[in-house]
Amino acid sequence: MAVQKLILDDFLDVHDYGLVGIHCSIEDYRLAYFLNKYLNINLTRNHKDVDFNNQVYYPIFEWFDENKLITWNLVSNICKVDSETLETSESLFDSPQTTTKTHYLIPEYRKVNYFLKITEEDISQTKLKLILNKILNIPQIVTAYNLVPEDLKSKNNLIFY
């Protein structure tokens, strides 16, 4: 009997998307509104956030363009989790301490607030530059730039669903 081997690298080709890092201080729903307006797309909030181990949740907005077969994802890079611990001390009362821990979807880009992932079969650099120029015209955005997905150490965090 012949042994058949299935190589998963053929199926996990993650090179079919463009990635834009966005620096801004506005809320995710406002950024989605401005991206919809300037890029003429229709991002909507998903009912389920991107979660890791049911502890850290990243809000995600998505739109699938059926005419051009392009999937647009806007995901936050930052998730802050509050945890409350009781601090025992030598005093008469115990005081609860709240600590905030910050988690990053892509830890090597800690300064990036949001990622815009554009999934298309063969996305060209010229198309990414046009999208980037439109994003940079939004007054609320400090800066934005294209990222090379192959260079990311944690690129598996950008696989949604």
NORKAVEN-V650877 format. One record per residue. N is the residue number from 1. RES is the residue in one letter. SS is DSSP state (@ for helix, = for strand, . for the rest). OMEGA is omega as a letter, one per 20 degrees, with the letter a starting at -180 (999 if undefined). BURIAL is 1 if it has 16 or more other C-alpha atoms within 10 Angstrom, else 0. Layout:
BEGIN
((N/RES/SS/OMEGA/BURIAL) (N/RES/SS/OMEGA/BURIAL))
END
This chain:
BEGIN
((1/M/./a/0) (2/A/./r/0) (3/V/./r/0) (4/Q/./a/0) (5/K/./r/0) (6/L/./a/0) (7/I/./a/0) (8/L/@/a/0) (9/D/@/r/0) (10/D/@/a/0) (11/F/./a/0) (12/L/./r/0) (13/D/./a/0) (14/V/./a/1) (15/H/./a/0) (16/D/./r/0) (17/Y/=/r/1) (18/G/=/a/1) (19/L/=/r/1) (20/V/=/r/1) (21/G/=/a/1) (22/I/=/r/1) (23/H/=/r/1) (24/C/=/a/1) (25/S/./a/0) (26/I/./a/0) (27/E/./a/0) (28/D/@/a/1) (29/Y/@/r/1) (30/R/@/r/0) (31/L/@/r/1) (32/A/@/r/1) (33/Y/@/a/0) (34/F/@/r/1) (35/L/@/r/1) (36/N/@/a/0) (37/K/@/a/0) (38/Y/@/a/0) (39/L/@/a/0) (40/N/./r/0) (41/I/./a/1) (42/N/./r/1) (43/L/./r/1) (44/T/=/a/1) (45/R/=/r/1) (46/N/./r/0) (47/H/./r/0) (48/K/./r/0) (49/D/./r/0) (50/V/=/a/1) (51/D/=/r/0) (52/F/=/r/0) (53/N/./r/0) (54/N/./r/0) (55/Q/./a/0) (56/V/=/a/1) (57/Y/=/r/1) (58/Y/=/r/1) (59/P/./a/1) (60/I/=/r/1) (61/F/=/a/1) (62/E/=/r/1) (63/W/=/r/1) (64/F/=/r/1) (65/D/=/a/0) (66/E/./a/0) (67/N/./a/0) (68/K/./a/0) (69/L/./r/0) (70/I/=/r/1) (71/T/=/r/1) (72/W/=/r/1) (73/N/=/r/1) (74/L/=/a/1) (75/V/=/r/1) (76/S/=/r/1) (77/N/./a/1) (78/I/=/r/1) (79/C/=/r/1) (80/K/=/a/0) (81/V/=/r/0) (82/D/=/r/0) (83/S/=/a/0) (84/E/=/r/0) (85/T/=/r/0) (86/L/=/r/0) (87/E/=/r/0) (88/T/./r/0) (89/S/./a/0) (90/E/./a/0) (91/S/./a/0) (92/L/./a/0) (93/F/./r/0) (94/D/./a/0) (95/S/=/r/0) (96/P/=/r/0) (97/Q/=/r/0) (98/T/=/r/0) (99/T/=/r/0) (100/T/=/r/0) (101/K/=/a/0) (102/T/=/r/0) (103/H/=/a/1) (104/Y/=/r/1) (105/L/./r/1) (106/I/./a/1) (107/P/@/a/0) (108/E/@/r/0) (109/Y/@/a/0) (110/R/./a/0) (111/K/./a/0) (112/V/./r/1) (113/N/./a/1) (114/Y/=/r/1) (115/F/=/r/1) (116/L/=/a/1) (117/K/=/a/1) (118/I/=/a/1) (119/T/=/r/1) (120/E/./a/1) (121/E/./r/0) (122/D/./a/0) (123/I/./a/0) (124/S/./r/0) (125/Q/@/r/0) (126/T/@/r/0) (127/K/@/r/0) (128/L/@/r/1) (129/K/@/r/0) (130/L/@/r/0) (131/I/@/a/1) (132/L/@/r/1) (133/N/@/r/0) (134/K/@/r/0) (135/I/@/a/1) (136/L/@/r/1) (137/N/./r/0) (138/I/./a/0) (139/P/./a/0) (140/Q/./a/0) (141/I/=/r/1) (142/V/=/r/0) (143/T/=/r/1) (144/A/=/a/1) (145/Y/=/r/1) (146/N/=/r/1) (147/L/=/r/0) (148/V/./a/0) (149/P/@/a/1) (150/E/@/a/0) (151/D/@/a/0) (152/L/./r/0) (153/K/./a/0) (154/S/./a/0) (155/K/@/r/0) (156/N/@/r/0) (157/N/@/a/0) (158/L/@/r/1) (159/I/./a/0) (160/F/./r/0) (161/Y/./999/0))
END
